[in-house]
Amino acid sequence: MSIDAVVWDIDDTLFDYTAADRAGMRGHLAAEGLLDDGTTVEQALARWREITDTQWARYAAGETDWQGQRRDRVRVFLGRPLSDPEADAWFDRYVAHYEGAWALFPDVLPALDALAAGHRHAVLSNSSLLVQDRKLRVLGVHDRFEAILCAAELGVSKPAAEAFHAACDALGLPPDRVAYVGDHPEIDGRGAADAGLLSVWIDRAGTSGPGPAPAAGAVGRTGPHRIGTLAELPGILAADTRFGAGSTFG
């Protein structure tokens, strides 16, 4: 069966979140005087990333809300209690630096152009619509997508099959006619495969070893197809290689 639509992750798939986060935090740390105690930029960035991952996992598990995870990231990073307005103000100052570094990966527009005639497009993100809708507008690609779905509004997040199926429902297509492209091997790659979509894991860093296999009893027949650049995506979609062909990623 042909693939009629592509559902996309945003952060570190379309948008270079990691680079923007690092550049934004580097500028913010300098502006806030947080490197004056001898802490290096790399040490501070590594700590910020670790705290972000921990608090994001709490949010994904339903232990806190969207604004709460932001405030907790600030409080843990600074190591002191802050009121909600104080934490919000600190995070807003960071965001101003972060947004100044926003950029698409260079392979995104060519891939969207190559697929424009034959495939419909949507977004499924574990973020919030408030954040991601604006991000896509600033990056100039909002109009490329028929639907933009985010976990904060859906009430369910990847890798749950219900999240992927909600995106398929928004397009009016069954999962076996939809591909999902994301950067996380488990949340995106395995999650989409287990939900019955054609799963494509973009591994820009060139991670060694095989990608994740689907869970026992999963709807999808194979694990995600690993690619190193979106230039490989049209070939994957044209072949619809769920039934045994290997990835083109070397």
C-alpha positions as CSV (number, residue, x, y, z in Angstrom):
1,M,0.0,0.0,0.0
2,S,1.4,3.5,-0.9
3,I,2.4,6.1,1.6
4,D,0.2,9.1,1.1
5,A,1.3,11.3,4.0
6,V,4.2,12.1,6.2
7,V,3.9,13.1,9.8
8,W,6.9,15.0,11.2
9,D,8.5,15.5,14.6
10,I,9.9,19.1,14.9
11,D,12.7,19.4,17.4
12,D,16.0,18.0,16.1
13,T,14.1,16.7,13.1
14,L,13.0,19.8,11.2
15,F,14.4,22.4,13.6
16,D,17.9,22.3,15.0
17,Y,16.8,22.4,18.6
18,T,20.1,21.2,20.1
19,A,22.2,23.9,18.3
20,A,19.7,26.7,19.2
21,D,19.4,25.6,22.8
22,R,23.2,25.5,23.2
23,A,23.6,28.9,21.5
24,G,20.8,30.4,23.5
25,M,22.0,29.1,26.8
26,R,25.5,30.2,26.1
27,G,24.4,33.8,25.5
28,H,22.0,33.7,28.5
29,L,24.7,32.4,30.9
30,A,27.0,35.2,29.9
31,A,24.2,37.8,30.3
32,E,23.2,36.5,33.7
33,G,26.8,36.4,35.0
34,L,26.5,32.7,35.7
35,L,30.0,31.9,34.5
36,D,31.7,34.2,37.0
37,D,32.3,31.5,39.5
38,G,34.6,29.6,37.2
39,T,32.0,27.2,35.8
40,T,32.8,26.6,32.1
41,V,30.2,27.0,29.3
42,E,30.4,23.3,28.5
43,Q,29.8,22.3,32.2
44,A,26.8,24.6,32.4
45,L,25.4,23.5,29.1
46,A,25.7,19.8,30.1
47,R,24.0,20.5,33.4
48,W,21.2,22.4,31.6
49,R,20.7,19.5,29.2
50,E,20.6,16.9,31.9
51,I,18.0,18.9,33.9
52,T,16.0,19.6,30.8
53,D,15.8,15.8,30.0
54,T,14.8,15.0,33.6
55,Q,12.1,17.6,33.8
56,W,10.8,16.8,30.3
57,A,10.4,13.2,31.3
58,R,8.4,14.3,34.3
59,Y,6.1,16.3,32.0
60,A,5.7,13.4,29.6
61,A,4.8,11.2,32.5
62,G,2.1,13.6,33.6
63,E,3.9,14.5,36.8
64,T,3.9,18.3,36.0
65,D,2.4,20.6,33.5
66,W,4.1,22.5,30.7
67,Q,4.8,25.7,32.7
68,G,5.7,23.7,35.7
69,Q,8.5,21.8,33.9
70,R,10.0,25.1,32.7
71,R,10.0,26.6,36.3
72,D,11.5,23.4,37.7
73,R,14.3,23.5,35.2
74,V,15.2,27.0,36.3
75,R,15.0,26.2,40.1
76,V,17.1,23.0,39.8
77,F,19.6,24.7,37.5
78,L,20.1,27.7,39.9
79,G,19.9,25.5,43.0
80,R,17.6,27.9,44.9
81,P,13.9,28.5,45.5
82,L,12.2,31.0,43.2
83,S,8.7,32.2,43.0
84,D,6.7,31.3,39.9
85,P,7.1,34.9,38.5
86,E,10.8,34.9,39.2
87,A,11.3,31.5,37.5
88,D,9.1,32.6,34.5
89,A,11.1,35.8,34.1
90,W,14.4,33.9,34.1
91,F,13.2,31.4,31.6
92,D,11.8,34.2,29.4
93,R,15.2,35.9,29.3
94,Y,16.7,32.5,28.2
95,V,14.1,32.1,25.5
96,A,15.0,35.5,24.0
97,H,18.5,34.2,23.4
98,Y,17.3,30.8,22.3
99,E,14.9,32.2,19.7
100,G,17.6,34.3,18.2
101,A,19.4,31.1,17.1
102,W,16.4,29.3,15.6
103,A,17.1,27.6,12.2
104,L,15.9,24.7,10.1
105,F,18.3,22.0,9.2
106,P,19.6,22.6,5.6
107,D,18.0,19.4,4.3
108,V,14.5,20.3,5.4
109,L,13.2,22.6,2.6
110,P,14.7,20.4,-0.2
111,A,12.9,17.3,1.3
112,L,9.6,19.1,1.7
113,D,9.8,20.4,-1.8
114,A,10.7,17.0,-3.2
115,L,7.6,15.4,-1.5
116,A,5.2,18.3,-2.0
117,A,3.5,16.9,-5.1
118,G,2.9,13.4,-3.9
119,H,2.5,13.5,-0.1
120,R,0.4,15.3,2.5
121,H,2.1,16.6,5.6
122,A,1.4,17.0,9.3
123,V,3.2,17.4,12.6
124,L,3.1,15.4,15.8
125,S,5.2,16.8,18.7
126,N,5.5,16.1,22.4
127,S,5.6,19.8,23.0
128,S,2.7,22.3,23.2
129,L,0.8,23.9,20.3
130,L,1.5,27.4,21.7
131,V,5.2,26.8,21.3
132,Q,5.3,24.7,18.1
133,D,2.8,26.7,16.1
134,R,4.7,29.9,16.6
135,K,8.0,28.1,15.9
136,L,6.8,26.8,12.5
137,R,5.6,30.3,11.6
138,V,8.9,31.9,12.5
139,L,10.8,29.3,10.6
140,G,8.5,29.9,7.5
141,V,7.1,26.4,7.1
142,H,3.8,26.5,9.0
143,D,1.8,26.4,5.7
144,R,3.4,23.2,4.7
145,F,1.4,21.2,7.2
146,E,-2.3,20.3,7.2
147,A,-2.4,19.5,10.9
148,I,-0.2,20.3,13.9
149,L,-0.8,18.1,16.9
150,C,1.0,18.4,20.2
151,A,1.0,16.3,23.3
152,A,0.0,19.1,25.7
153,E,-3.3,19.5,23.9
154,L,-3.9,15.8,22.9
155,G,-3.4,14.6,26.5
156,V,-1.3,11.7,25.2
157,S,2.4,11.8,24.1
158,K,4.7,9.7,22.0
159,P,5.6,6.8,22.1
160,A,1.9,5.9,22.9
161,A,0.2,4.5,19.8
162,E,-2.8,6.8,20.5
163,A,-0.6,9.8,19.8
164,F,0.4,8.5,16.3
165,H,-3.1,7.4,15.6
166,A,-4.5,10.9,16.4
167,A,-2.2,12.3,13.7
168,C,-3.5,9.6,11.2
169,D,-7.1,10.5,12.2
170,A,-6.4,14.2,11.6
171,L,-5.3,13.3,8.0
172,G,-8.2,10.8,7.5
173,L,-5.8,8.0,6.7
174,P,-5.0,4.6,8.2
175,P,-1.6,4.1,9.8
176,D,-0.3,1.9,7.0
177,R,-0.6,4.8,4.6
178,V,1.3,7.2,6.8
179,A,5.0,7.6,7.5
180,Y,6.5,9.2,10.6
181,V,9.9,10.9,10.7
182,G,11.6,11.7,14.0
183,D,15.0,11.9,15.6
184,H,14.5,9.8,18.7
185,P,15.1,6.0,18.2
186,E,12.6,4.9,20.8
187,I,10.0,7.7,21.2
188,D,9.8,8.3,17.5
189,G,11.3,5.3,15.8
190,R,10.0,2.4,17.8
191,G,6.8,4.2,18.8
192,A,5.7,4.9,15.2
193,A,6.7,1.4,14.1
194,D,4.7,-0.2,16.9
195,A,1.7,2.0,16.0
196,G,1.7,0.6,12.5
197,L,3.2,3.6,10.6
198,L,6.1,3.4,8.3
199,S,8.7,4.6,10.7
200,V,11.8,6.6,9.6
201,W,14.4,7.5,12.3
202,I,16.7,10.3,11.2
203,D,20.0,9.7,12.9
204,R,21.9,12.8,12.0
205,A,24.7,12.0,14.5
206,G,25.4,8.6,12.9
207,T,24.7,6.5,16.0
208,S,26.5,3.1,15.8
209,G,24.6,-0.2,16.0
210,P,21.2,-1.3,14.9
211,G,18.1,0.8,15.5
212,P,15.4,-0.4,17.9
213,A,13.2,-3.4,17.0
214,P,9.4,-3.2,17.3
215,A,7.9,-4.5,20.5
216,A,6.6,-8.1,20.6
217,G,3.1,-8.2,19.1
218,A,3.4,-4.7,17.6
219,V,1.4,-3.8,14.5
220,G,4.4,-2.7,12.5
221,R,6.4,-5.6,10.9
222,T,9.9,-4.1,11.2
223,G,11.7,-1.5,13.2
224,P,12.3,2.0,12.0
225,H,14.3,2.7,8.8
226,R,17.4,4.7,9.8
227,I,18.5,7.5,7.5
228,G,21.3,10.0,8.0
229,T,19.8,12.9,6.0
230,L,16.3,13.8,4.7
231,A,17.7,13.5,1.2
232,E,17.2,9.8,1.7
233,L,13.5,10.1,2.6
234,P,11.9,10.2,-0.8
235,G,13.5,6.9,-1.7
236,I,12.3,5.2,1.5
237,L,8.7,6.5,0.8
238,A,8.7,5.5,-2.8
239,A,9.9,1.9,-2.0
240,D,7.7,1.6,1.2
241,T,10.2,-0.8,2.6
242,R,8.4,-2.0,5.7
243,F,8.6,-5.6,4.5
244,G,12.2,-6.4,4.9
245,A,14.5,-4.0,2.9
246,G,17.3,-2.4,4.9
247,S,17.9,1.2,5.6
248,T,19.9,3.3,3.1
249,F,21.9,4.6,6.1
250,G,25.5,3.3,6.1
